[in-house]
Amino acid sequence: MIDPQVLAENASRKLSNLVDEYVVNANIVSSVMVKYADGEVTVTQSWKDYILDVYVSKNSKINTSTYTTHDPIEVLSKLPSLIEKLTASPLYTPLPEPTGSPLSIIDSRLKDSSLSGDISGLLGSIDVKSYGNVAGMIEISYSRSHYIGSNGLDSGFEITEFNGYFRVFRGDDSGQWAWVSTFYDESLARGALDKASSLAELCSSLPKENIETGYYRVLLSPMVSGNLLESVARFSTAGSVILGFSFLQGKKAGDIIASEKLTLREVPRNNRLPNYRGFDDEGVATMDKPIIERGVFKGFLHNSKTAKLMNEKTTGNAGWILPRIFNLEVEPGDIRESELLEALGDGLYATNNWYTRFQNFLEGTFSTVTRDALLIVRRGKPIACSRRARLAGSLPEMLSSIEDLSRERWQIKWWEVRAPIILPHMLIKKITVTSTTL
């Protein structure tokens, strides 16, 4: 296996004579994925990715490139001619002095299995077949990264990851749940199986009922609230504001933008989540920080470029061009998970969603389609299960309508929740719901 430090050093030597500034990140990822259908393993795949991310600037012109090769020296030679065709960037600012230090988190079982490509011994105790008709996947990975920059950055780290999701079927009904961790913890996978199975069982035991269009109290599972709160976090990055893609445009630190029940944090230093980082892409030290604290907006997330443009300070969230988010965490509420339907009273329990779309970014208006179990609840009891519906509204209204959250939290990541997040169930006072045949 090629050493990412060697790859970064080779690229650095080449770039030092070609451009004014540069940062390279050599990242080598060994992964194994197991796919399931009808409770059985159908495919096991293993692979290694060689990824070289390159940031360069010359005469205030900026270029970023990604190369999926272990020998990018020839293509790097073409960068100066490419940069010459560009215009000076209004976002340009010199790379900051690196202030971060490397943070690694390694589970030896995940590392060894990822490197060998053999996951069978690791997953033997997760009895997927006993749950019946199950589809889904489990993925493990081991990643080594090394950064070298003209600003003095020269540091690397290692990360392991264990993630997956299961969709359990009972006839035409289904439930789904996901998990993520930097450690191998079979209880997370079994917990996802148990949760998905219980939702599918409950839905299959109930009569089916169409949902009439209207306003509803809605309980959002972490699968759904994770998707929507990830959007909130992305809209809190200064890049989204600068580009005109954020309902937070015009807001400032101290503004009330949500119910006091909500505290949403960006937590790159949470070692349970796989975007664990001690420094960002510019080498600046990361820090855990609130985005929303008890309903109060705490400020935008910056790299050095957006910080200069908006006369603020970097928050350690680079992105070489625009800021990024690493990991997210939502503080728990007061409701026990076993009491959630009772707290909901009359309303809907949305357990999963996909196809979230924004009709107006500046207003935060969105719609999303539920999938899997959608429970109709009356007087705290599930009375029926619906096939599918569309939730619609605006993020500002949704944030202001949060009544409470559960005490228990889940570590979630999957297709519709790309940023790893720890969060509870979320009870919303009012959301527009429409029937759909999708």
ZANULUM-439324 format. One record per residue (C-alpha): y, x, z; residue number from 1; residue in three letters. Coordinates in steps of 0.25 Angstrom, whole numbers. Layout:
! ZANULUM-439324
+-------+-------+-------+-----+-----+
!    c2 !    c1 !    c3 !   k !   r !
+-------+-------+-------+-----+-----+
!     Y !     X !     Z ! NUM ! ALA !
...
+-------+-------+-------+-----+-----+
This chain:
! ZANULUM-439324
+-------+-------+-------+-----+-----+
!    c2 !    c1 !    c3 !   k !   r !
+-------+-------+-------+-----+-----+
!     0 !     0 !     0 !   1 ! MET !
!    14 !     6 !    -4 !   2 ! ILE !
!    23 !     9 !     7 !   3 ! ASP !
!    35 !     0 !     6 !   4 ! PRO !
!    44 !    11 !    12 !   5 ! GLN !
!    40 !    20 !     0 !   6 ! VAL !
!    43 !     9 !   -10 !   7 ! LEU !
!    57 !     7 !    -3 !   8 ! ALA !
!    59 !    22 !    -3 !   9 ! GLU !
!    56 !    24 !   -18 !  10 ! ASN !
!    65 !    12 !   -21 !  11 ! ALA !
!    76 !    18 !   -12 !  12 ! SER !
!    76 !    31 !   -19 !  13 ! ARG !
!    77 !    25 !   -32 !  14 ! LYS !
!    88 !    16 !   -29 !  15 ! LEU !
!    97 !    26 !   -21 !  16 ! SER !
!   101 !    32 !   -35 !  17 ! ASN !
!   103 !    19 !   -42 !  18 ! LEU !
!   112 !    10 !   -33 !  19 ! VAL !
!   122 !    10 !   -22 !  20 ! ASP !
!   114 !     3 !   -12 !  21 ! GLU !
!   100 !    -3 !   -11 !  22 ! TYR !
!    90 !    -8 !    -1 !  23 ! VAL !
!    75 !    -9 !    -5 !  24 ! VAL !
!    65 !   -17 !     3 !  25 ! ASN !
!    50 !   -13 !    -1 !  26 ! ALA !
!    41 !   -24 !     4 !  27 ! ASN !
!    26 !   -24 !     3 !  28 ! ILE !
!    19 !   -36 !     7 !  29 ! VAL !
!     3 !   -38 !     8 !  30 ! SER !
!    -1 !   -53 !     9 !  31 ! SER !
!   -13 !   -61 !     9 !  32 ! VAL !
!   -13 !   -76 !     7 !  33 ! MET !
!   -24 !   -86 !     9 !  34 ! VAL !
!   -24 !  -100 !     2 !  35 ! LYS !
!   -31 !  -112 !     7 !  36 ! TYR !
!   -35 !  -125 !     0 !  37 ! ALA !
!   -44 !  -136 !     6 !  38 ! ASP !
!   -46 !  -127 !    19 !  39 ! GLY !
!   -52 !  -115 !    11 !  40 ! GLU !
!   -46 !  -102 !     7 !  41 ! VAL !
!   -44 !  -103 !    -8 !  42 ! THR !
!   -36 !   -90 !   -11 !  43 ! VAL !
!   -34 !   -77 !    -4 !  44 ! THR !
!   -23 !   -68 !   -10 !  45 ! GLN !
!   -18 !   -54 !    -6 !  46 ! SER !
!    -7 !   -46 !   -12 !  47 ! TRP !
!     4 !   -35 !   -10 !  48 ! LYS !
!    18 !   -37 !   -14 !  49 ! ASP !
!    27 !   -25 !   -16 !  50 ! TYR !
!    42 !   -30 !   -16 !  51 ! ILE !
!    54 !   -21 !   -17 !  52 ! LEU !
!    67 !   -28 !   -14 !  53 ! ASP !
!    79 !   -20 !   -19 !  54 ! VAL !
!    94 !   -22 !   -16 !  55 ! TYR !
!   104 !   -13 !   -24 !  56 ! VAL !
!   119 !   -13 !   -26 !  57 ! SER !
!   128 !    -4 !   -35 !  58 ! LYS !
!   143 !    -6 !   -37 !  59 ! ASN !
!   142 !   -19 !   -28 !  60 ! SER !
!   132 !   -25 !   -37 !  61 ! LYS !
!   119 !   -30 !   -31 !  62 ! ILE !
!   105 !   -31 !   -35 !  63 ! ASN !
!    92 !   -35 !   -28 !  64 ! THR !
!    78 !   -34 !   -34 !  65 ! SER !
!    64 !   -36 !   -30 !  66 ! THR !
!    52 !   -28 !   -36 !  67 ! TYR !
!    38 !   -32 !   -34 !  68 ! THR !
!    32 !   -18 !   -36 !  69 ! THR !
!    29 !    -5 !   -29 !  70 ! HIS !
!    36 !     4 !   -39 !  71 ! ASP !
!    50 !    -2 !   -42 !  72 ! PRO !
!    57 !    11 !   -45 !  73 ! ILE !
!    58 !     9 !   -61 !  74 ! GLU !
!    64 !    -5 !   -59 !  75 ! VAL !
!    74 !     0 !   -48 !  76 ! LEU !
!    79 !     9 !   -59 !  77 ! SER !
!    84 !    -3 !   -67 !  78 ! LYS !
!    93 !    -8 !   -55 !  79 ! LEU !
!   106 !     0 !   -59 !  80 ! PRO !
!   106 !    -6 !   -73 !  81 ! SER !
!   104 !   -20 !   -67 !  82 ! LEU !
!   115 !   -18 !   -57 !  83 ! ILE !
!   125 !   -14 !   -67 !  84 ! GLU !
!   124 !   -28 !   -74 !  85 ! LYS !
!   128 !   -35 !   -61 !  86 ! LEU !
!   141 !   -38 !   -55 !  87 ! THR !
!   146 !   -34 !   -41 !  88 ! ALA !
!   141 !   -43 !   -31 !  89 ! SER !
!   151 !   -51 !   -22 !  90 ! PRO !
!   140 !   -49 !   -11 !  91 ! LEU !
!   140 !   -34 !   -11 !  92 ! TYR !
!   142 !   -27 !     2 !  93 ! THR !
!   136 !   -13 !     5 !  94 ! PRO !
!   123 !   -13 !    12 !  95 ! LEU !
!   124 !   -13 !    28 !  96 ! PRO !
!   119 !    -3 !    37 !  97 ! GLU !
!   105 !    -6 !    41 !  98 ! PRO !
!   104 !   -10 !    55 !  99 ! THR !
!    90 !   -17 !    56 ! 100 ! GLY !
!    77 !   -11 !    61 ! 101 ! SER !
!    63 !   -14 !    56 ! 102 ! PRO !
!    55 !   -25 !    62 ! 103 ! LEU !
!    40 !   -27 !    59 ! 104 ! SER !
!    30 !   -37 !    63 ! 105 ! ILE !
!    15 !   -34 !    60 ! 106 ! ILE !
!     2 !   -42 !    63 ! 107 ! ASP !
!    -9 !   -31 !    60 ! 108 ! SER !
!   -19 !   -43 !    56 ! 109 ! ARG !
!    -9 !   -48 !    45 ! 110 ! LEU !
!    -6 !   -34 !    40 ! 111 ! LYS !
!   -20 !   -29 !    39 ! 112 ! ASP !
!   -24 !   -42 !    32 ! 113 ! SER !
!   -12 !   -42 !    23 ! 114 ! SER !
!   -15 !   -28 !    19 ! 115 ! LEU !
!   -30 !   -30 !    17 ! 116 ! SER !
!   -29 !   -43 !    10 ! 117 ! GLY !
!   -40 !   -49 !    19 ! 118 ! ASP !
!   -35 !   -61 !    27 ! 119 ! ILE !
!   -49 !   -67 !    30 ! 120 ! SER !
!   -51 !   -61 !    44 ! 121 ! GLY !
!   -37 !   -65 !    48 ! 122 ! LEU !
!   -38 !   -79 !    44 ! 123 ! LEU !
!   -52 !   -82 !    48 ! 124 ! GLY !
!   -49 !   -90 !    61 ! 125 ! SER !
!   -39 !   -99 !    54 ! 126 ! ILE !
!   -49 !  -111 !    50 ! 127 ! ASP !
!   -42 !  -118 !    39 ! 128 ! VAL !
!   -54 !  -125 !    34 ! 129 ! LYS !
!   -56 !  -133 !    46 ! 130 ! SER !
!   -43 !  -140 !    43 ! 131 ! TYR !
!   -49 !  -146 !    31 ! 132 ! GLY !
!   -41 !  -147 !    18 ! 133 ! ASN !
!   -30 !  -136 !    20 ! 134 ! VAL !
!   -21 !  -129 !    10 ! 135 ! ALA !
!   -12 !  -117 !    12 ! 136 ! GLY !
!   -11 !  -103 !    14 ! 137 ! MET !
!   -11 !   -91 !    24 ! 138 ! ILE !
!    -3 !   -78 !    20 ! 139 ! GLU !
!    -2 !   -65 !    28 ! 140 ! ILE !
!     6 !   -53 !    24 ! 141 ! SER !
!    11 !   -39 !    28 ! 142 ! TYR !
!    24 !   -34 !    23 ! 143 ! SER !
!    30 !   -20 !    24 ! 144 ! ARG !
!    45 !   -18 !    20 ! 145 ! SER !
!    54 !    -6 !    19 ! 146 ! HIS !
!    69 !    -7 !    16 ! 147 ! TYR !
!    77 !     5 !    12 ! 148 ! ILE !
!    92 !     4 !     8 ! 149 ! GLY !
!   104 !    13 !     5 ! 150 ! SER !
!   110 !     8 !    17 ! 151 ! ASN !
!   100 !    16 !    26 ! 152 ! GLY !
!    90 !     5 !    27 ! 153 ! LEU !
!    76 !    11 !    28 ! 154 ! ASP !
!    66 !     2 !    36 ! 155 ! SER !
!    53 !    -6 !    35 ! 156 ! GLY !
!    45 !   -16 !    42 ! 157 ! PHE !
!    32 !   -24 !    41 ! 158 ! GLU !
!    29 !   -39 !    43 ! 159 ! ILE !
!    16 !   -47 !    43 ! 160 ! THR !
!    16 !   -62 !    40 ! 161 ! GLU !
!     6 !   -74 !    42 ! 162 ! PHE !
!    10 !   -87 !    36 ! 163 ! ASN !
!     4 !   -99 !    29 ! 164 ! GLY !
!     3 !  -114 !    28 ! 165 ! TYR !
!    -8 !  -125 !    28 ! 166 ! PHE !
!    -8 !  -138 !    22 ! 167 ! ARG !
!   -19 !  -147 !    28 ! 168 ! VAL !
!   -23 !  -160 !    20 ! 169 ! PHE !
!   -29 !  -173 !    25 ! 170 ! ARG !
!   -32 !  -181 !    13 ! 171 ! GLY !
!   -18 !  -183 !     6 ! 172 ! ASP !
!   -11 !  -179 !    18 ! 173 ! ASP !
!    -7 !  -165 !    23 ! 174 ! SER !
!     0 !  -156 !    33 ! 175 ! GLY !
!     6 !  -142 !    31 ! 176 ! GLN !
!    11 !  -131 !    41 ! 177 ! TRP !
!    14 !  -117 !    39 ! 178 ! ALA !
!    16 !  -104 !    48 ! 179 ! TRP !
!    21 !   -90 !    48 ! 180 ! VAL !
!    20 !   -78 !    57 ! 181 ! SER !
!    21 !   -63 !    57 ! 182 ! THR !
!     8 !   -63 !    65 ! 183 ! PHE !
!    -6 !   -68 !    62 ! 184 ! TYR !
!    -7 !   -80 !    71 ! 185 ! ASP !
!   -19 !   -89 !    67 ! 186 ! GLU !
!   -13 !  -100 !    76 ! 187 ! SER !
!    -1 !  -102 !    66 ! 188 ! LEU !
!   -11 !  -105 !    55 ! 189 ! ALA !
!   -19 !  -114 !    63 ! 190 ! ARG !
!    -7 !  -121 !    68 ! 191 ! GLY !
!    -2 !  -123 !    54 ! 192 ! ALA !
!   -16 !  -129 !    51 ! 193 ! LEU !
!   -16 !  -138 !    63 ! 194 ! ASP !
!    -2 !  -143 !    60 ! 195 ! LYS !
!    -5 !  -146 !    46 ! 196 ! ALA !
!   -18 !  -152 !    49 ! 197 ! SER !
!   -12 !  -161 !    60 ! 198 ! SER !
!    -1 !  -166 !    50 ! 199 ! LEU !
!   -11 !  -169 !    39 ! 200 ! ALA !
!   -20 !  -176 !    49 ! 201 ! GLU !
!    -9 !  -185 !    54 ! 202 ! LEU !
!    -4 !  -188 !    41 ! 203 ! CYS !
!   -17 !  -192 !    35 ! 204 ! SER !
!   -20 !  -201 !    47 ! 205 ! SER !
!    -7 !  -209 !    45 ! 206 ! LEU !
!    -4 !  -220 !    35 ! 207 ! PRO !
!     5 !  -216 !    23 ! 208 ! LYS !
!    19 !  -222 !    23 ! 209 ! GLU !
!    30 !  -220 !    13 ! 210 ! ASN !
!    44 !  -215 !    18 ! 211 ! ILE !
!    56 !  -223 !    15 ! 212 ! GLU !
!    69 !  -216 !    11 ! 213 ! THR !
!    78 !  -215 !    23 ! 214 ! GLY !
!    83 !  -206 !    35 ! 215 ! TYR !
!    72 !  -202 !    45 ! 216 ! TYR !
!    71 !  -194 !    57 ! 217 ! ARG !
!    62 !  -182 !    53 ! 218 ! VAL !
!    54 !  -172 !    60 ! 219 ! LEU !
!    53 !  -159 !    52 ! 220 ! LEU !
!    41 !  -150 !    54 ! 221 ! SER !
!    44 !  -135 !    54 ! 222 ! PRO !
!    39 !  -134 !    39 ! 223 ! MET !
!    50 !  -144 !    35 ! 224 ! VAL !
!    61 !  -139 !    45 ! 225 ! SER !
!    58 !  -125 !    41 ! 226 ! GLY !
!    60 !  -127 !    27 ! 227 ! ASN !
!    74 !  -134 !    30 ! 228 ! LEU !
!    79 !  -124 !    40 ! 229 ! LEU !
!    75 !  -112 !    32 ! 230 ! GLU !
!    85 !  -118 !    22 ! 231 ! SER !
!    95 !  -119 !    33 ! 232 ! VAL !
!    93 !  -105 !    36 ! 233 ! ALA !
!    94 !  -101 !    21 ! 234 ! ARG !
!   107 !  -108 !    20 ! 235 ! PHE !
!   113 !  -101 !    32 ! 236 ! SER !
!   112 !   -88 !    24 ! 237 ! THR !
!   126 !   -83 !    19 ! 238 ! ALA !
!   120 !   -82 !     5 ! 239 ! GLY !
!   117 !   -97 !     4 ! 240 ! SER !
!   132 !   -99 !     9 ! 241 ! VAL !
!   138 !   -90 !    -1 ! 242 ! ILE !
!   130 !   -96 !   -13 ! 243 ! LEU !
!   133 !  -110 !    -9 ! 244 ! GLY !
!   119 !  -114 !    -5 ! 245 ! PHE !
!   121 !  -118 !    10 ! 246 ! SER !
!   125 !  -130 !    17 ! 247 ! PHE !
!   131 !  -120 !    28 ! 248 ! LEU !
!   142 !  -116 !    19 ! 249 ! GLN !
!   155 !  -117 !    26 ! 250 ! GLY !
!   148 !  -116 !    40 ! 251 ! LYS !
!   151 !  -106 !    50 ! 252 ! LYS !
!   144 !  -101 !    63 ! 253 ! ALA !
!   146 !  -111 !    74 ! 254 ! GLY !
!   146 !  -123 !    65 ! 255 ! ASP !
!   136 !  -134 !    70 ! 256 ! ILE !
!   126 !  -137 !    58 ! 257 ! ILE !
!   114 !  -142 !    65 ! 258 ! ALA !
!   109 !  -150 !    77 ! 259 ! SER !
!   109 !  -142 !    90 ! 260 ! GLU !
!    94 !  -142 !    90 ! 261 ! LYS !
!    93 !  -132 !    79 ! 262 ! LEU !
!    93 !  -117 !    80 ! 263 ! THR !
!    89 !  -110 !    68 ! 264 ! LEU !
!    88 !   -95 !    68 ! 265 ! ARG !
!    85 !   -84 !    58 ! 266 ! GLU !
!    76 !   -74 !    65 ! 267 ! VAL !
!    72 !   -62 !    57 ! 268 ! PRO !
!    67 !   -55 !    70 ! 269 ! ARG !
!    57 !   -65 !    74 ! 270 ! ASN !
!    44 !   -57 !    72 ! 271 ! ASN !
!    35 !   -70 !    71 ! 272 ! ARG !
!    41 !   -73 !    57 ! 273 ! LEU !
!    39 !   -64 !    45 ! 274 ! PRO !
!    53 !   -61 !    40 ! 275 ! ASN !
!    54 !   -53 !    53 ! 276 ! TYR !
!    65 !   -42 !    50 ! 277 ! ARG !
!    73 !   -32 !    57 ! 278 ! GLY !
!    83 !   -30 !    46 ! 279 ! PHE !
!    87 !   -38 !    34 ! 280 ! ASP !
!    87 !   -33 !    19 ! 281 ! ASP !
!   100 !   -25 !    21 ! 282 ! GLU !
!    94 !   -18 !    34 ! 283 ! GLY !
!   103 !   -26 !    44 ! 284 ! VAL !
!    96 !   -30 !    57 ! 285 ! ALA !
!    91 !   -44 !    57 ! 286 ! THR !
!    94 !   -53 !    69 ! 287 ! MET !
!    89 !   -67 !    74 ! 288 ! ASP !
!   100 !   -77 !    73 ! 289 ! LYS !
!   103 !   -92 !    73 ! 290 ! PRO !
!   107 !   -99 !    61 ! 291 ! ILE !
!   109 !  -112 !    68 ! 292 ! ILE !
!   109 !  -112 !    83 ! 293 ! GLU !
!   109 !  -125 !    90 ! 294 ! ARG !
!   115 !  -132 !    78 ! 295 ! GLY !
!   126 !  -121 !    76 ! 296 ! VAL !
!   127 !  -113 !    64 ! 297 ! PHE !
!   127 !   -98 !    68 ! 298 ! LYS !
!   131 !   -92 !    54 ! 299 ! GLY !
!   126 !   -87 !    41 ! 300 ! PHE !
!   115 !   -77 !    38 ! 301 ! LEU !
!   121 !   -64 !    31 ! 302 ! HIS !
!   117 !   -51 !    25 ! 303 ! ASN !
!   128 !   -41 !    23 ! 304 ! SER !
!   133 !   -47 !    10 ! 305 ! LYS !
!   135 !   -61 !    14 ! 306 ! THR !
!   141 !   -56 !    27 ! 307 ! ALA !
!   152 !   -48 !    20 ! 308 ! LYS !
!   155 !   -60 !    11 ! 309 ! LEU !
!   156 !   -70 !    23 ! 310 ! MET !
!   163 !   -60 !    32 ! 311 ! ASN !
!   151 !   -60 !    42 ! 312 ! GLU !
!   140 !   -51 !    47 ! 313 ! LYS !
!   126 !   -49 !    41 ! 314 ! THR !
!   116 !   -56 !    50 ! 315 ! THR !
!   104 !   -47 !    45 ! 316 ! GLY !
!    99 !   -57 !    34 ! 317 ! ASN !
!   100 !   -49 !    21 ! 318 ! ALA !
!    95 !   -52 !    10 ! 319 ! GLY !
!   101 !   -42 !     1 ! 320 ! TRP !
!   110 !   -51 !    -7 ! 321 ! ILE !
!   110 !   -64 !     2 ! 322 ! LEU !
!   105 !   -66 !    16 ! 323 ! PRO !
!    91 !   -71 !    20 ! 324 ! ARG !
!    84 !   -77 !    31 ! 325 ! ILE !
!    72 !   -71 !    38 ! 326 ! PHE !
!    65 !   -80 !    48 ! 327 ! ASN !
!    70 !   -93 !    55 ! 328 ! LEU !
!    68 !   -99 !    68 ! 329 ! GLU !
!    72 !  -113 !    74 ! 330 ! VAL !
!    72 !  -115 !    89 ! 331 ! GLU !
!    63 !  -125 !    95 ! 332 ! PRO !
!    67 !  -139 !   100 ! 333 ! GLY !
!    63 !  -148 !   111 ! 334 ! ASP !
!    52 !  -157 !   105 ! 335 ! ILE !
!    38 !  -154 !   107 ! 336 ! ARG !
!    30 !  -154 !    94 ! 337 ! GLU !
!    21 !  -164 !    99 ! 338 ! SER !
!    33 !  -173 !   102 ! 339 ! GLU !
!    39 !  -172 !    88 ! 340 ! LEU !
!    35 !  -185 !    82 ! 341 ! LEU !
!    39 !  -192 !    95 ! 342 ! GLU !
!    53 !  -186 !    94 ! 343 ! ALA !
!    54 !  -190 !    79 ! 344 ! LEU !
!    51 !  -204 !    83 ! 345 ! GLY !
!    53 !  -212 !    69 ! 346 ! ASP !
!    54 !  -202 !    57 ! 347 ! GLY !
!    46 !  -193 !    49 ! 348 ! LEU !
!    39 !  -180 !    52 ! 349 ! TYR !
!    40 !  -170 !    39 ! 350 ! ALA !
!    30 !  -159 !    41 ! 351 ! THR !
!    32 !  -152 !    28 ! 352 ! ASN !
!    41 !  -151 !    16 ! 353 ! ASN !
!    44 !  -144 !     2 ! 354 ! TRP !
!    54 !  -145 !    -9 ! 355 ! TYR !
!    66 !  -143 !    -1 ! 356 ! THR !
!    78 !  -144 !   -10 ! 357 ! ARG !
!    93 !  -144 !    -8 ! 358 ! PHE !
!   102 !  -153 !   -16 ! 359 ! GLN !
!   115 !  -147 !   -10 ! 360 ! ASN !
!   115 !  -133 !    -3 ! 361 ! PHE !
!   129 !  -135 !     2 ! 362 ! LEU !
!   126 !  -148 !     9 ! 363 ! GLU !
!   111 !  -144 !    12 ! 364 ! GLY !
!   106 !  -157 !     6 ! 365 ! THR !
!    91 !  -156 !     4 ! 366 ! PHE !
!    78 !  -163 !     2 ! 367 ! SER !
!    64 !  -159 !     4 ! 368 ! THR !
!    50 !  -165 !     2 ! 369 ! VAL !
!    40 !  -167 !    13 ! 370 ! THR !
!    26 !  -163 !    11 ! 371 ! ARG !
!    13 !  -165 !    19 ! 372 ! ASP !
!    13 !  -174 !    31 ! 373 ! ALA !
!    26 !  -183 !    33 ! 374 ! LEU !
!    24 !  -191 !    45 ! 375 ! LEU !
!    31 !  -205 !    48 ! 376 ! ILE !
!    34 !  -206 !    62 ! 377 ! VAL !
!    37 !  -218 !    70 ! 378 ! ARG !
!    40 !  -218 !    85 ! 379 ! ARG !
!    35 !  -204 !    86 ! 380 ! GLY !
!    21 !  -207 !    80 ! 381 ! LYS !
!    17 !  -204 !    65 ! 382 ! PRO !
!    14 !  -217 !    58 ! 383 ! ILE !
!    13 !  -213 !    44 ! 384 ! ALA !
!    13 !  -201 !    34 ! 385 ! CYS !
!    21 !  -200 !    21 ! 386 ! SER !
!    17 !  -192 !     9 ! 387 ! ARG !
!    31 !  -186 !     6 ! 388 ! ARG !
!    46 !  -188 !     7 ! 389 ! ALA !
!    59 !  -181 !     5 ! 390 ! ARG !
!    68 !  -176 !    16 ! 391 ! LEU !
!    83 !  -175 !    12 ! 392 ! ALA !
!    96 !  -172 !    19 ! 393 ! GLY !
!   105 !  -160 !    22 ! 394 ! SER !
!   102 !  -148 !    30 ! 395 ! LEU !
!   115 !  -151 !    38 ! 396 ! PRO !
!   111 !  -165 !    42 ! 397 ! GLU !
!    97 !  -161 !    45 ! 398 ! MET !
!   101 !  -149 !    54 ! 399 ! LEU !
!   111 !  -159 !    61 ! 400 ! SER !
!    99 !  -169 !    63 ! 401 ! SER !
!    90 !  -160 !    70 ! 402 ! ILE !
!    86 !  -168 !    83 ! 403 ! GLU !
!    76 !  -158 !    89 ! 404 ! ASP !
!    65 !  -148 !    86 ! 405 ! LEU !
!    51 !  -145 !    91 ! 406 ! SER !
!    48 !  -135 !   102 ! 407 ! ARG !
!    36 !  -130 !    94 ! 408 ! GLU !
!    40 !  -121 !    82 ! 409 ! ARG !
!    32 !  -116 !    70 ! 410 ! TRP !
!    33 !  -103 !    62 ! 411 ! GLN !
!    34 !  -108 !    47 ! 412 ! ILE !
!    34 !  -102 !    33 ! 413 ! LYS !
!    29 !  -107 !    20 ! 414 ! TRP !
!    34 !  -111 !     6 ! 415 ! TRP !
!    45 !  -120 !    11 ! 416 ! GLU !
!    49 !  -112 !    23 ! 417 ! VAL !
!    51 !   -98 !    18 ! 418 ! ARG !
!    58 !   -91 !    29 ! 419 ! ALA !
!    48 !   -90 !    42 ! 420 ! PRO !
!    53 !  -100 !    52 ! 421 ! ILE !
!    50 !  -104 !    66 ! 422 ! ILE !
!    54 !  -118 !    69 ! 423 ! LEU !
!    50 !  -132 !    76 ! 424 ! PRO !
!    49 !  -146 !    70 ! 425 ! HIS !
!    63 !  -152 !    68 ! 426 ! MET !
!    67 !  -167 !    71 ! 427 ! LEU !
!    78 !  -172 !    62 ! 428 ! ILE !
!    86 !  -184 !    65 ! 429 ! LYS !
!    88 !  -189 !    50 ! 430 ! LYS !
!    83 !  -185 !    36 ! 431 ! ILE !
!    83 !  -193 !    23 ! 432 ! THR !
!    69 !  -195 !    19 ! 433 ! VAL !
!    65 !  -201 !     5 ! 434 ! THR !
!    51 !  -204 !    -1 ! 435 ! SER !
!    46 !  -195 !   -12 ! 436 ! THR !
!    34 !  -196 !   -21 ! 437 ! THR !
!    34 !  -180 !   -23 ! 438 ! LEU !
+-------+-------+-------+-----+-----+
